[in-house]
Amino acid sequence: MRTLVFLPAWNEVESIATVLAEVSQTLPSADLLVVDDGSHDATARVAREAGALVASFPFHVGIGAAVQTGYLYANRHGYDICAHLDADGQHPARELARLITAVESGEADLALGSRFLSSVETEAGESLYRPSRSRSVGMSLFRFLLSKRTGLSLTDTTSGLRAANRLVISEFAEHYANDYPELESLQRLARRGLRIVEYPIVCRPRTAGSSKLTPLRSAHFVFTSTLALLVGLFPERRGR
Amino acid sequence: MTGFVIAALSAQTRTLVALVGLAFLLVLIELVRRRRLQERYTIAWIIATVSLWLCVLVPRTIETLADLLGISDTTAALFAVGFFLVFTLLLHLTVVISRVNQQVVRLSQELAILRAESDVETAHEPHPETSATPVNDSLQRSR
């Protein structure tokens, strides 16, 4: 099966080379694509030197459009599996490999890495994910909204570690929200009858850079995602 | 105090609103003539101007409207109409902006994909050791 692994990256010059090396070592047969979302640093150059294909945006467009670009590329080039992970180094490549195996075996149409399901013993340098209180309140709200009408009960709805088969690739290539698409995309897939399965993963603390989620962005995230989920509860209406 | 008696618009207000509306239409036409404004976006403005004209040139309209809204002062009713029109126009504009934004995003996605695809092409060039430099890239691609 042809597999594409892509990394949405925005100013991740410090970690991108390490992550790419780790992925190509763990998944030697997969093609690597970095979606450079208008980075001001040398992310694109470093990624190209590391042997990845680079889809570079002329300006910053946001995580949704960046992730969709990966799916668009996979769709146009006929990949059977498309997987992505964050470029900041928090997702170990072997966890991605497990998700890819799950999709290959037909267990799931979309495999998600969950930071909460994990009962795995923490290894040195790896820590179990512990969200702040305000964050966990938000996450329960999302879990509740997402379970309505879809019957999905997911623990980690905003995970950036995913592997998808062709059905999901063509769906995401067509529809993927721009701002904060994580939740809405799951809702849409579930309502289309596609199988979403979570797998426990252990994340590392980020190796470089800082979180892009400021308080203001978090508020925006909660607002847009809630609105999108509420709108998604209604029957779909196709526009022009 | 006035109860159900509706105070009519003064002649001064009516003339002023009609004239401002006219000036506005002229500016609109001039903008279209200079191609600074597309015809399709003038429709909303023309509807707004004509509605205001209707209110001041046929006083019965605004008086009936004021009565329906329970406003005794027609001037206030005129303001209400103006506000409603402005809000509708703003909503229309944000719809337009959303569409334009979607188009920009899709274009930039296409550009990003093309850039990645041109990476693939250069990777398959016959001279891999020279294709690493951008200068040679552009020469080789013009084969």
Contacts between the chains, C-beta under 8 A, distances in Angstrom:
chain1	res1	chain2	res2	distance
A	33	B	116	6.2
A	35	B	112	6.7
A	36	B	112	7.7
A	48	B	119	6.9
A	53	B	116	4.6
A	53	B	119	4.9
A	53	B	120	6.3
A	54	B	115	6.9
A	54	B	116	6.1
A	54	B	119	6.2
A	55	B	112	3.9
A	55	B	113	5.7
A	55	B	115	6.0
A	55	B	116	3.9
A	56	B	112	5.7
A	56	B	115	5.1
A	56	B	116	7.8
A	57	B	108	5.3
A	57	B	109	7.9
A	57	B	111	7.5
A	57	B	112	5.1
A	58	B	108	6.0
A	58	B	111	6.4
A	59	B	108	7.0
A	61	B	105	5.6
A	61	B	108	5.7
A	61	B	109	7.7
A	65	B	105	4.8
A	65	B	108	7.4
A	65	B	109	6.1
A	68	B	109	6.8
A	69	B	109	4.8
A	69	B	112	5.4
A	69	B	113	6.4
A	72	B	109	6.1
A	72	B	113	6.2
A	73	B	113	5.5
A	73	B	116	6.4
A	76	B	113	7.2
A	178	B	101	7.8
A	178	B	102	7.7
A	178	B	105	6.0
